[in-house]
């Protein structure tokens, strides 16, 4: 091949190469252009994607914000709820505080009212005291009735003079009778009628007082003595009152007995006596259960079975009730274990018990005398023997008295010209106690197992060191010459010793025999103004029989009310009696 062909081929190849290069360049340029376009497109797409992502990011941001807002809203809602709860609690607290403040204000107003009322009351009391202090009351009689009346009058501001033939005896080494019946009395509180017998209260049509009034007086006295006995005030404990459990026991059942021959007058009287005692028990039981003033105070209980032998508790489906009955039964047996249950003497059928005050009369009489003297009473030993109606003016002039209270006991037979007044002689043996310090035992006058009238057996712990045993009940006997060797005193002691054999082991007290005259009246207790003339200013308080201490406080209050009706309201005796007795009528 020549050079020309070679050059021609080179030129052809070169041209083809250039063409190919040109095409390749063009193609590459096109590819580049396409690539550039694609890149541009990609960039645009990327920008579009980026732009497209912005809403997504915004959406995410918005969603996050929405979630945050929801959480915030929930928190806000919770905070709002808490705020409402706090506001409600605050409102309730404010309301409660307001209510408390209102209650406190009301209480303050009440206290202010009470204080004002108390001030008014104290002012009224002070005015009444000053008014009463201008009045002098002369009391005749230095026994428990006179001294109790004086105590109340003195506390109301009255000036008081007390005149008595006899005062409390201080010589305990004497066996001779004490001059003061009030001092030697058994002083066991009894729900009327008392243990001197159910005939103690005679109920004629024109009686001065009836059984219902006796019971009102007795319950007023019960509250007074109970308060003194239970008080922590040492000055009141010096009165000598204490609470015991009184057991009263009976020969005849109060239940109807088909075998009893009630056509026999003797048997009928025995059954009537048992029925009367049972009615008294029911009255005590009702007081203990129903009375607002006395509910639970008497602690009354009843036992309806023979005390002789070995009683058993009735079977019961309720074991708790059976156990309670057994415990109750054991209490009775323990309390009465000293009683003889021999077949010959005391076939007792039933009994009841209740709380009762006992007064140590030696201590109480001394307490009352010191008290009234400390409160300003003037005491004078003097015997007054004529009808007060005839010497009223003279006595009032002598003592500068505005009114007279007659608490002279048996002296009222003369001073009130009252033939219904009569004595009932009594006596008790006094022993140094060795048992029965908290229990008193009373076998009241009734009909015995042979349907014969029986005599009272009275065993009472007057104090922790003294046991009083009695009693003698002798109507219209004025003699006070009994000794330990007197037949009735010996019989009294043998009867009691047979009932409670342990008495035979007791040591007599320094003054082993106390005797006195109980001031009874066929017309019952008299607490009323003398109304023989409209101008008469005498108020009577006598005829308490064997219940002087049982009735003393209630009678004294009634007496004082009558005194005040006459002195300050200008009432006549008849009007004062009617008004006070109407108020006192139970």
QUITA-V978229 format. One record per backbone hydrogen bond with DSSP energy under -1.0 kcal/mol. CO is the residue of the C=O (numbers start at 0). NH is the residue of the N-H. If there is no record, write none. Layout:
# QUITA-V978229
((CO NH) (CO NH))
This chain:
# QUITA-V978229
((1 5) (2 6) (3 7) (4 8) (5 9) (6 10) (7 11) (8 12) (9 13) (10 14) (11 15) (12 16) (13 17) (14 18) (15 19) (16 20) (17 21) (18 22) (19 23) (20 24) (21 25) (22 26) (23 27) (24 28) (25 29) (26 30) (27 31) (28 32) (29 33) (30 34) (31 35) (32 36) (33 37) (34 38) (35 39) (36 40) (37 41) (38 42) (39 43) (40 44) (41 45) (42 46) (43 47) (44 48) (45 49) (46 50) (47 51) (48 52) (49 53) (51 55) (52 56) (53 57) (54 58) (55 59) (56 60) (57 61) (58 62) (59 63) (60 64) (61 65) (62 66) (63 67) (64 68) (65 69) (66 70) (67 71) (68 72) (69 73) (70 74) (71 75) (72 76) (73 77) (74 78) (75 79) (76 80) (77 81) (78 82) (79 83) (80 84) (81 85) (82 86) (83 87) (84 88) (85 89) (86 90) (87 91) (88 92) (89 93) (90 94) (91 95) (92 96) (93 97) (94 98) (95 99) (96 100) (97 101) (98 102) (99 103) (100 104) (101 105) (102 106) (103 107) (104 108) (105 109) (106 110) (107 111) (108 112) (109 113) (110 114) (111 115) (112 116) (113 117) (114 118) (115 119) (116 120) (117 121) (118 122) (119 123) (120 124) (121 125) (122 126) (123 127) (124 128) (125 129) (126 130) (127 131) (128 132) (130 133) (131 134) (134 158) (135 401) (135 402) (136 160) (137 404) (138 162) (139 406) (142 146) (143 147) (144 148) (145 149) (146 150) (147 151) (148 152) (149 153) (150 154) (151 155) (152 157) (153 156) (158 136) (159 377) (160 138) (161 379) (162 140) (163 381) (169 171) (179 183) (180 184) (186 358) (193 196) (196 199) (203 206) (209 213) (210 214) (211 215) (212 216) (213 217) (214 218) (215 219) (216 220) (217 221) (218 222) (219 223) (220 224) (221 225) (222 226) (223 227) (224 228) (225 229) (226 230) (232 236) (235 238) (236 239) (239 359) (241 357) (243 355) (244 439) (245 353) (246 441) (247 351) (249 348) (249 349) (256 259) (259 261) (260 263) (263 267) (264 268) (265 269) (266 270) (267 271) (268 272) (269 273) (270 274) (271 275) (272 276) (273 277) (274 278) (275 279) (276 280) (277 281) (278 282) (279 283) (280 284) (281 285) (282 286) (283 287) (284 288) (285 289) (286 290) (287 295) (290 294) (293 296) (297 354) (300 352) (302 350) (317 321) (318 322) (319 323) (320 324) (321 325) (322 326) (323 327) (324 328) (325 329) (326 330) (327 331) (328 332) (329 333) (330 334) (331 335) (335 338) (345 347) (347 306) (349 249) (350 302) (351 247) (352 300) (353 245) (355 243) (356 188) (357 241) (358 360) (359 363) (360 364) (361 365) (362 366) (363 367) (364 368) (365 369) (366 370) (367 371) (368 372) (369 373) (370 374) (371 376) (372 375) (377 161) (379 163) (386 389) (387 391) (390 394) (391 395) (392 396) (393 397) (394 398) (395 400) (402 137) (403 538) (404 139) (405 540) (407 410) (408 411) (409 412) (410 413) (410 414) (411 415) (411 417) (414 387) (417 420) (419 521) (421 519) (422 475) (423 517) (424 473) (425 515) (427 513) (428 468) (429 508) (430 466) (437 244) (439 246) (440 458) (441 248) (442 456) (445 453) (447 450) (451 447) (456 442) (457 469) (458 440) (459 461) (459 467) (464 432) (465 462) (466 430) (467 459) (468 428) (469 457) (473 424) (482 485) (485 489) (486 490) (487 491) (488 492) (489 493) (490 494) (491 495) (492 496) (493 497) (494 498) (495 499) (498 339) (499 502) (500 503) (501 504) (502 505) (506 431) (511 429) (513 427) (515 425) (517 423) (517 519) (518 544) (519 421) (520 523) (522 207) (525 541) (527 539) (536 403) (537 529) (538 405) (539 527) (541 525) (543 546) (546 550) (547 551) (550 554) (551 555) (552 556) (553 557) (554 558) (555 559) (556 560) (557 561) (558 562) (559 563) (560 564) (561 565) (562 566) (563 567) (564 570) (571 575) (572 576) (573 577) (574 578) (575 579) (576 580) (577 581) (578 582) (579 583))
